[in-house]
Amino acid sequence: MFVRFTEQTLRSAVREYDEGKRRLLEQRDARLRAFHANGWRPVDLQRVTGYSRETIRHALHPEVRQAANASRRKENPGGATPSPADYAGYGNRKPYVVADRLSQLRGPTEGTVTLPHHLDWSGRASYDLDRPARLASMYKAVLNEASTVKDLRDWLDRRKLIDLWPTLWLPPRLRALWESRFPELAARRPAVA
């Protein structure tokens, strides 16, 4: 068989590869969702498959992958691979959700709660809100993993968030997004010596 090594042939090969990869990804994600629907926890899927937490999250919630991909396309409209000088780490690319108003945050403030799997699939998704360390862990999980404002409204409380803010260990970009929208949170940060 004679193959012509033209630009058109190369583009065709890339197109075929991309389409095959997309099809296989959809099949894999559908299988992972089926396992999840039949009782497999995300942490167990991660352990058995060796996939990262983020890969499992994208497989179980395709809308999160679509949002992440759309975000990447906006940052890199030409689709070219960024050079190392332009490289932004995952924390700088991850799409975070910020509430419209702190007054919307009216989540639980006492007792024990269990976060849904899309917010916490660590295997310890139950939180005793009367224990300060567990309360802080829950707020960190919700702030990092929320995919909608509803997640924030359902699980965070305005007063508790303001009280915890200076002590929460958060990615710098996530903290900056919240503090730029809510100066009262920025004011709670301790002064740097």
C-alpha positions in Angstrom: 0.0 0.0 0.0 1.3 3.4 -1.0 0.9 6.2 1.5 1.4 9.8 0.5 3.0 11.8 3.2 1.1 15.0 2.7 -0.3 17.6 5.1 -3.8 16.3 4.4 -2.8 12.7 5.2 -1.2 13.9 8.5 -4.3 15.9 9.5 -6.5 12.9 8.7 -4.3 10.6 10.9 -4.6 13.1 13.8 -8.4 13.4 13.3 -8.8 9.7 13.4 -6.7 9.4 16.5 -8.6 12.2 18.3 -12.0 10.6 17.4 -10.9 7.2 18.6 -9.5 8.6 21.8 -12.8 10.5 22.5 -14.8 7.3 21.8 -12.7 5.2 24.2 -12.8 7.9 26.9 -16.6 8.0 26.7 -16.7 4.2 27.0 -14.3 4.1 29.9 -16.3 6.9 31.7 -19.6 5.1 31.2 -18.1 2.0 32.7 -16.8 3.9 35.7 -20.2 5.6 36.2 -21.8 2.1 36.1 -19.5 0.8 38.8 -20.2 4.0 40.9 -23.9 3.5 40.4 -23.5 0.0 41.7 -21.9 1.0 45.0 -18.3 1.5 44.2 -16.9 4.6 45.9 -14.7 7.0 43.9 -11.8 6.3 46.3 -12.1 2.6 45.5 -12.3 3.3 41.8 -9.1 5.4 42.2 -7.4 2.6 44.2 -8.2 -0.1 41.7 -7.6 1.8 38.4 -4.7 3.9 39.5 -6.4 6.9 38.0 -6.0 10.3 39.8 -8.8 11.7 41.9 -9.4 14.4 39.3 -9.7 11.8 36.5 -12.3 9.8 38.5 -14.1 13.1 39.3 -14.3 14.0 35.6 -15.4 10.5 34.6 -18.3 10.6 37.2 -19.3 14.2 36.4 -18.8 14.9 32.7 -20.0 18.4 33.2 -17.0 19.1 35.3 -14.7 17.9 32.5 -16.6 20.0 30.0 -16.2 23.1 32.2 -12.5 22.4 32.7 -12.0 21.9 29.0 -13.9 25.0 28.1 -11.8 26.9 30.6 -8.6 25.6 29.0 -9.8 26.5 25.5 -10.5 30.1 26.7 -7.0 30.4 28.1 -5.4 28.8 25.1 -7.6 29.6 22.0 -5.1 28.4 19.4 -5.0 24.9 21.0 -1.2 24.8 20.8 0.7 23.2 23.7 1.9 26.0 26.0 5.6 26.4 26.2 7.2 25.8 29.6 7.5 29.5 30.2 3.7 29.8 29.8 2.8 26.6 31.8 0.3 27.1 34.6 0.0 24.4 37.2 -3.3 22.6 37.9 -4.2 25.0 40.8 -4.1 27.9 38.4 -6.3 26.1 35.8 -8.8 24.4 38.0 -12.3 26.0 37.8 -13.4 27.2 41.2 -16.9 28.3 42.2 -17.4 31.5 44.3 -20.7 32.4 45.9 -22.6 35.5 44.6 -23.2 36.7 48.2 -22.1 35.5 51.5 -25.6 35.9 52.8 -26.6 33.0 50.5 -24.5 30.6 52.6 -26.9 28.9 55.1 -25.6 25.4 55.4 -25.6 23.3 58.5 -23.7 24.6 61.6 -24.0 21.7 64.1 -24.4 18.0 64.3 -22.9 15.4 61.9 -23.3 15.7 58.2 -22.2 13.6 55.3 -21.1 15.3 52.1 -22.2 13.9 48.7 -19.5 12.0 46.8 -18.8 14.7 44.3 -17.7 16.9 47.2 -15.8 14.4 49.3 -15.0 10.8 48.3 -12.1 10.4 50.7 -13.8 7.7 52.6 -14.3 10.1 55.5 -17.1 12.2 54.2 -19.0 12.4 57.5 -18.2 15.5 59.5 -19.0 16.3 63.2 -19.5 20.0 62.9 -19.0 20.4 66.7 -15.3 19.4 66.2 -13.3 22.4 64.9 -10.8 20.3 63.0 -13.5 18.4 61.2 -15.5 21.5 60.5 -12.4 23.1 58.9 -11.8 20.0 56.8 -15.4 20.0 55.5 -15.1 23.7 54.6 -11.8 23.1 52.8 -13.4 20.1 50.9 -16.5 22.1 49.8 -14.5 25.2 48.8 -12.1 23.1 46.7 -14.6 20.7 45.1 -17.9 22.6 44.7 -19.0 22.6 41.1 -22.1 24.8 41.6 -23.1 27.7 43.8 -25.8 25.4 45.1 -23.0 23.2 46.6 -21.8 26.3 48.5 -25.2 27.4 49.7 -26.1 23.9 50.9 -22.9 23.1 52.8 -21.3 26.4 54.0 -22.6 28.9 56.5 -21.7 32.6 56.3 -20.7 33.1 59.9 -18.7 29.9 60.1 -16.9 30.7 56.9 -15.9 34.1 58.1 -14.7 32.7 61.4 -12.7 29.9 59.8 -11.3 31.9 56.9 -7.9 32.9 58.4 -7.1 29.3 59.3 -8.3 27.4 56.2 -5.5 26.0 54.1 -6.6 26.8 50.5 -5.0 27.0 47.1 -3.8 30.6 46.6 -5.9 31.2 43.5 -9.1 29.9 45.3 -8.4 32.2 48.3 -7.7 35.2 46.0 -11.0 34.6 44.0 -13.0 34.6 47.3 -11.2 37.6 48.8 -11.5 39.7 45.7 -15.3 39.2 45.8 -15.6 39.5 49.5 -13.3 42.1 51.1 -14.6 41.0 54.6 -12.8 37.7 54.1 -9.6 39.5 53.1 -9.8 41.6 56.2 -9.9 38.5 58.3 -6.4 37.4 57.2 -3.7 38.0 59.7 -1.1 40.6 58.8 2.2 39.3 57.6 5.1 40.3 59.8 
